[in-house]
């Protein structure tokens, strides 16, 4: 039976039923597997979950004359009370991820495996429930295979970042092989929800995004105001702090030369790594595909390198990073008998042209990543009326970190390193 939550507290996890677990077990182990017992085992901490509630189910079952165990990760629509626009957005991105796992990923993997490559490194999808207000996705639990989260307070080093970039290259290139199977059709038109984006929502949705960005960018502008050498950065922050939605909309304008299926949310919290006995990263898994879209690969590259690396490491290695990405991309395209759609030099320029995309999201995320767990806001249970307080508290905590946390100060200032070229 399911484990109980806190007395009197209704949690999305409590909507998991035995029928859900049986369907997942059958999809994973086959119809001969008999469910013996199950329990919900929460394993995430505050700050891990932004777009959905994530928990796990531990299962005992009987198969082939043996008692056995398994575990599954469950993603649940959080049903936040922030207003209809946000509720509609949450449900739509949930359906985007379902579509990716059930429809898009099998096609991408078919393109790769038919050319001798392995499947994309993502958890195996097992079962979906679309019961209204109780939507859930059951996925393979990667922890028993030795995969771990990276400490988000540390910037990814070269070895970790290179693994991620190579896997993004496989995802992006596989989408072009898929596109080649129906070249006359827009890749985004082949699916239903990939075209649904937060940028396509109502004016109220854009207004909420602008309000959330304005506090972060305004706080960043305040942090830089007395620092010499950051005049260009201060001008950029002032220009975009009240209209970030327009900036993102511009940076997501499609260019046929660079159209690929993007992850859309590839940063350190959406990655798991497996390590060798010597502690070296040897494999990465990409998580959380709820923001997948057709866009320039440079949006994924900038998003990753700005949000998840220290700026000094990004600035010193970006050319090598793009070369590694490009070589992997080219290898997939050559195996598929297709020409590269762009040169390495064109990728360099595209990366620079979309730089602001990574900078915008990094300037909002770095203060959250480097906060103590007790200071991380409870976004899952946030209500609409909590947003102004949330934004002001975040601004004050960021200012305090700038004064008292050398790690944050270094990471934050390095974000704007490209603005202070000698």
Residue pairs with C-beta under 8 A, 6 or more apart in sequence:
1 18
1 37
1 38
1 39
2 14
2 16
2 17
2 18
2 38
2 39
2 40
3 39
3 40
3 41
5 11
5 13
5 14
11 53
12 53
12 76
12 77
12 78
12 79
12 134
13 40
13 42
13 53
13 55
13 74
13 76
14 40
15 76
15 134
15 136
16 40
16 55
16 57
16 74
16 76
16 136
18 35
18 38
20 127
20 129
20 136
20 138
21 35
21 38
21 57
21 59
21 72
22 35
23 127
23 138
24 57
24 72
24 126
24 127
24 138
25 33
25 35
25 59
25 61
25 70
26 33
27 126
27 127
27 138
28 70
28 72
28 126
28 140
29 61
29 63
29 70
30 63
32 63
32 64
33 61
33 62
33 63
34 61
34 62
34 63
35 59
35 60
35 61
36 60
36 61
36 62
36 67
37 59
37 60
38 57
38 58
38 59
38 60
39 57
39 58
40 55
40 56
40 57
40 58
41 55
41 56
41 57
41 58
41 71
42 55
42 56
43 55
43 56
44 54
44 55
45 373
46 373
46 376
46 378
47 368
47 371
47 373
47 376
48 54
48 269
49 78
49 379
49 380
50 269
50 379
51 78
51 90
51 93
51 265
51 288
51 290
51 291
52 75
52 76
52 77
52 78
52 90
52 94
52 290
53 75
53 76
53 77
53 78
53 380
54 73
54 74
54 75
54 76
55 73
55 74
55 76
56 71
56 72
56 73
56 74
56 141
57 71
57 72
57 74
57 138
58 69
58 70
58 71
59 69
59 70
59 71
59 72
60 67
60 68
60 69
61 67
61 68
61 69
61 70
62 68
70 141
71 141
71 143
71 144
72 126
72 138
72 139
72 140
72 141
73 123
73 138
73 139
73 140
73 141
73 142
74 136
74 137
74 138
74 139
75 94
75 97
75 136
75 137
75 139
76 134
76 135
76 136
77 90
77 91
77 94
77 133
77 134
77 135
77 136
78 90
78 380
79 87
79 90
79 133
80 86
80 87
80 90
80 379
80 380
80 381
80 382
80 383
81 382
81 383
81 384
82 208
82 382
82 383
82 384
82 387
83 204
83 208
83 384
85 201
85 202
85 204
85 205
85 208
86 205
86 208
86 384
88 201
89 198
89 201
89 205
91 135
92 193
92 196
93 196
93 198
93 290
93 291
94 135
94 137
94 290
95 135
95 193
95 196
96 193
96 194
96 196
96 289
96 290
96 291
96 292
97 137
97 288
97 289
97 290
97 292
98 128
98 130
98 137
98 193
99 191
99 192
99 193
99 194
100 194
100 289
100 292
101 122
101 125
101 128
101 137
101 139
101 289
102 125
102 128
103 191
104 191
104 194
104 261
104 292
105 120
105 122
105 125
105 289
107 178
108 120
108 171
108 174
108 175
108 178
108 261
109 119
109 120
109 174
111 174
111 177
111 178
111 181
111 336
112 118
112 119
112 120
112 170
112 174
112 177
112 332
113 119
115 177
115 332
115 335
115 336
116 335
117 170
117 332
117 335
120 167
120 170
120 171
120 174
120 286
121 167
121 283
121 284
121 285
121 286
122 285
122 286
122 287
122 289
123 139
123 140
123 141
123 142
123 285
123 287
124 139
124 140
125 137
125 138
125 139
125 140
126 138
126 139
126 140
127 137
127 138
128 135
128 136
128 137
128 138
129 135
129 136
142 272
142 285
145 274
146 274
146 275
147 272
147 273
147 274
147 283
147 285
148 272
148 273
148 274
148 275
149 269
149 271
149 272
149 273
150 156
150 160
150 268
150 271
150 273
152 268
152 269
152 308
152 369
153 369
153 370
153 407
155 308
155 309
155 310
155 313
155 411
156 164
156 268
156 308
156 309
156 313
157 313
158 313
158 317
158 320
159 280
159 281
160 273
160 281
160 284
161 304
161 305
161 308
161 309
161 313
161 317
161 321
162 321
162 324
163 273
163 281
163 282
163 283
163 284
164 266
164 271
164 284
164 286
164 304
165 301
165 304
165 321
165 322
165 324
165 325
165 328
166 324
166 325
166 328
167 284
167 286
168 263
168 266
168 286
168 297
168 300
168 301
168 304
168 325
169 325
169 326
169 328
169 329
169 332
170 328
170 329
170 332
171 260
171 261
171 262
171 263
171 286
172 260
172 261
172 262
172 297
172 300
172 329
173 260
173 328
173 329
173 332
173 333
173 336
174 261
174 332
175 187
175 260
175 261
175 294
176 260
176 333
176 338
176 341
177 332
177 333
177 336
177 338
178 187
178 261
179 187
179 259
180 336
180 338
182 190
186 294
187 259
187 261
187 294
188 194
188 195
188 293
188 294
189 195
194 261
194 292
194 293
194 294
195 293
195 294
197 252
197 291
197 293
198 205
198 209
198 291
199 206
199 245
199 248
199 249
199 252
206 245
208 387
209 244
209 245
209 248
210 242
210 243
210 244
210 245
211 387
211 391
212 364
212 387
212 391
213 240
213 241
213 244
213 245
213 360
213 364
214 241
214 242
214 244
214 391
215 391
215 392
215 394
215 395
216 363
216 364
216 367
216 391
216 394
216 395
216 398
217 237
217 240
217 241
217 244
217 360
217 363
217 364
218 237
218 241
218 395
219 367
219 394
219 395
219 398
219 399
220 237
220 363
220 398
220 412
221 234
221 237
221 238
221 241
222 395
222 399
223 398
223 399
223 402
223 412
224 230
224 233
224 234
224 237
224 416
225 234
227 413
229 420
230 416
230 419
230 420
232 419
232 420
233 416
233 419
233 420
236 356
236 359
236 419
237 363
240 247
240 356
240 360
244 360
247 356
247 360
248 357
248 360
251 299
251 354
251 356
251 357
252 293
252 295
252 299
252 357
254 294
254 295
254 296
255 296
255 350
257 341
257 342
257 346
258 296
258 297
258 298
258 341
258 342
258 350
259 294
259 295
259 296
260 294
260 295
260 296
260 297
261 292
261 293
261 294
262 292
262 293
262 294
262 295
262 296
262 297
262 299
262 300
263 270
263 286
263 289
263 291
263 292
263 300
264 289
264 290
264 291
264 292
264 293
264 295
264 299
264 300
265 288
265 289
265 290
265 291
265 303
266 286
266 300
266 303
266 304
267 303
267 304
267 307
267 308
267 361
267 365
268 307
268 308
268 369
269 369
270 286
270 287
270 288
271 284
271 285
271 286
271 287
272 284
272 285
272 287
273 281
273 283
273 284
273 285
274 281
274 282
274 283
274 284
274 285
275 281
275 282
276 282
296 350
296 354
297 325
297 347
297 350
298 347
298 350
298 351
298 353
298 354
298 357
299 354
299 357
301 321
301 322
301 325
301 351
301 354
301 358
302 351
302 354
302 355
302 357
302 358
302 359
303 357
303 358
303 361
304 358
305 314
305 318
305 321
305 358
306 314
306 355
306 358
306 359
306 361
306 362
306 415
307 358
307 361
307 362
307 365
307 366
307 369
310 410
310 411
310 414
311 411
311 413
311 414
311 415
311 416
311 417
312 414
312 417
314 321
314 414
315 414
315 417
315 418
318 351
319 348
322 344
322 347
322 348
322 351
323 344
325 347
326 344
326 347
329 340
330 340
333 339
333 340
342 350
355 418
359 415
359 416
359 418
362 415
363 412
363 415
366 408
366 411
366 412
366 415
367 394
367 397
367 398
367 401
367 408
367 412
368 376
368 377
368 394
370 401
370 405
370 407
370 408
370 411
371 397
371 401
375 397
377 390
377 393
377 394
382 390
401 408
401 409
402 408
402 409
402 412
